[in-house]
Amino acid sequence: MRTMQRFLALSRSSHSLIDIAMPCFVALLWLGHFPEWPVFGASLVAIISGYTAIYALNDLVGVKIDREKFIESGINAGYAVEASALRHPIAQDKLSFSWGLAWFGMWYCLTLIAAWWLNPLLVLIVLVASALEVVYCLLLQVTYWRILLSGLVKSAGPIAAVFVVVPKPSLAGLGLLLMWVISWEIGGQNIPADWNDVEEDRRVHGRTIPLVFGPKLAGIIVFTALLFTVVLGLFLPFFSPLYLGWPYQCLSMGAGIFLLLVPGFHLFKTGDGLQASRLFDRASFYPVAMLAIIMLFVFAQ
């Protein structure tokens, strides 16, 4: 059991399970109803295995720098959604690199198989996303622009979900979805996470937004990205066959205000690392809230 906990910590299982909500929301929004059971089952396999593999890949590629980060003061507290003394188990020498690589390989192969069965194009999306994740990890000490790669990686799941339910989606819809996910990732996940790790990143000469620009400008970037997320989310229903109307828009905006804008404003106002952790936690549940909202309308119609 203890060994399995280390494997799950490698893949940040509590966080990856929350992330599953994003492609599920997108699939329901674009399709307008639940897919057939074989497609639904294969999609769940692809989503779960994909996130499990990508999070493990992040730790495998970044293990050397992670060890440098934690060599003096140990691992930081993390966030409520993934707080664990077993975080980064390979860097803490609680799991061997070879076992971590085997764990990643198993889930990655399962992802590719499920992706091929659903739509061969998804295999390309998986390969590109994993390559971008590797480059993202390697650019920590090079440039803060790597944040865009993080947004693209996080967009891979939702984009793939669209191609599962709509073989030939509109480019405008894909572009809007891409901007929406990237804005949420930058403002609600990536920069708050870097904010929490600022001392560790400074130790290894990391080039992150909070380190390069300081808390004031980083706070402005965060709040601007979150504002874009909420606004762009209001246009997503145009690409859905469902009639959503104002009730959906009000619920969508309410979720964005409560989970994104309110904690984002507190971070901008205070520049406090604790507020960054609170924003990360709340923003992590934004896709869950959006999934719950769209399910209400799917069941109603």
Phi, psi and omega in degrees: 000318180297320179295318179297323177299325178291320177297316180295324177294325177300322180264008179047057191302322181296322180283319182295327177295323176292321181297335180302332182300329184296304177296330177295317177300314182297317181298315179294321181295316184284326183271321180092355178198171179288140179288171176300152187304317179299318178293318179300314181294314180295325179295318178297319178299314181296317182294309183297313181293324180296311179294322178299318181289316184293319178295322177294321178300321178303315180288326180294315181289323185265014188297321182296313180291323178300321179296322177294323180298316190263005188293331184267306188250003181080181183286143179281177189288334181077209184235167182299325184283345179212029179288124180195141176291348181264005179303142183053058186297329179290317179296331179270005181060032175259355177209134182288153180297320182296320178291323177296320179294321178295319177300313178298314183299321180298310182289327181292318178296320178296322178298314181296321180295311180296321180297317180297320181295322182286313182189116183307334178298332181296331178299318178297319179298318179297315181296316180295317181299317180291324177295318178295325178296320178297313180297318179304313181296322183286345183265006182306318183265010185250306186203147177284349179292351177299343180301330178292324177295323177299318178296321179293320179297315181293336179282343185301317180298307178299320178297317178298322180299322178298315182290340175289318187262338179228100185303326182232074181287161179287145178295326179297317179295318178296321179296316178297315179300317180299314180295323180296312181292319180297318179298317179295317181296316181293310185279327186256346185234299191293305181295316175302323178295317177295327178297317179294331183259017191299321181291319179294319179293325177296325181296329182254014179061044178288152179247082179248164181303310180298325181284319185284318188255347181084167187294325184295305181291324177299321178296321178295316179298317180300308184294323178297316179297320180290324176296318175300319181301312182295317181292313181297327179298334180289342181265350181300324181300341179297340182254016180249143175286349179284148169269110186257311173068196185294325178304316178296315182299320180294317179294320179297315180293321179299318178296319180294320180294312185289317187269339184241301189290319181297306177293330177294322178292320178299321178293315178300320184287321187259328185067019185273135179298329177297322177293328177296319178295320179294320178297315179303314182296313181294315182296331179298332182267002177299313176299325179296317178297318179295323177295316179298321180294312183293329178295324176303316183283327176297314180294325182291328185257000000 
